[in-house]
Amino acid sequence: MGVASVSLLVDSPLEEVRHMAHEALDTWVDELAPLFAQEITPQLTELSDHFQKTRFGLLGACMKAVVEKLYAPYLSQRWAGCPRCGRTLCRKRLDQREVSTLHGSFAIERPYFYCQQCRHGFHPLDEALALAPDYHQYDIQKRATAAAAKMPFAESAEHFEDLTGVVVGNHFSHETLNAVGEAATLEVVIPERDEIERRISQAMGPSRTPPVLVVAADGAMMPTRPKAHRKAKRGKGRYQEVKGFRLYLLTADDQIMPLASWHQVQDAQRFHEDLALVAKRIDRDKVRTALVGDGASWLWNAMVACFPQGRQILDFYHCAEHVHTVARAQYGEGTLAGQQWAEATLVRLCTAEVKTVLGALRRSRPRNKEAQEEILKLIGYLENNSHRIDYISNLKQGFPIGSGGIESANKFICHTRMKRSGAWWVVASGNAMLRVRCAIYNGTFHRVFDHYIKRRSENLSQDK
């Protein structure tokens, strides 16, 4: 190999990075000296702890070397066009910036340009690298947000530090999750039409039989409090209803394939609008739709309007609960007569003999005022939902008769995170948390976070 070839090899960006990495590695190896000076040879756990504590210096130096070579033109840039008016600007100064990533922190000096006409200052490297304006960069923010969505902020920050070695703090986790949650609109939290089509096709299986699409809705209670400064009196808290829906597919082998979940503290009108948006992303000709819910009018109004061809099914277990309430009031708690009446009534309802049950209820003689009130409630309940009661027929055709899917979603999306001991939520931050948790369980968290980065970058560009 000639002298020119050797010079070209040494001067290549990759070889320069290799040289800088070797220097960083030499520094890191020197930090191993105390391990060899110990009288007792360290065990694997001690070695692992040492590696975790010292790896950031090595990896941070390597990342800095790669950035300096990949973005060398930006680091030495002397002229730039103003992104607003297009004027050619001369570099004003070099600004140093410290950034923290999952693989260490490092400092970089990047050129700063300022347009007097637009009064707009900018660092071209920041945009090229997609740097977050914060010290902790987006790779840390993304994982810290996912962790905080699953456990209390202080606990998630502690676990995050244990697992990654990066100290973020509970306030950082809280603020970042709120910011991501604000960007997590329904449009990006719900899977795209193409992804929904893919899941429907997968649920069909080899038989290509249209799977059952279950649309279930219900409410869950969340503890809320008024918004106030941290040290100010926050006022009395109260529980508010989280209106949620869950759409999932029943596969040929009776497995549940999730499609979309959405839970928010909101009114019935907004709930209706949200469900309508999801309905537009589903090709109803490729599924057999079942609408499952309890007797709440707000959820039936929305489900029927958004899925008019769906088969309406009153949740069997809610219905059975109403029947057993009457049995206790009319025959007494735990009596054999009450149990026999309830079972006979439910058998008739399972075979769609609603009129027979209603006739028997109207002819019954309540034993007291409480029994009379409960009987009248059940009569109204069955009259309002008579067209939704045909359980045996629904089961034979592969439709569900219970709302366990949405009840489960209430627990794993809302209750497990929102109803922890001592937790009270401002509605805005509670809804942000729910949106992030929905994104995680919908499989869209990566898309949500990309949207958060994009929106934040646009906002920063407008503010400058």
Order of alpha helices (4+ residues) and beta strands (2+ residues): alpha-alpha-alpha-alpha-alpha-beta-beta-beta-beta-beta-alpha-alpha-alpha-alpha-alpha-alpha-beta-beta-beta-alpha-beta-alpha-beta-alpha-alpha-alpha-alpha-alpha-alpha-alpha-alpha
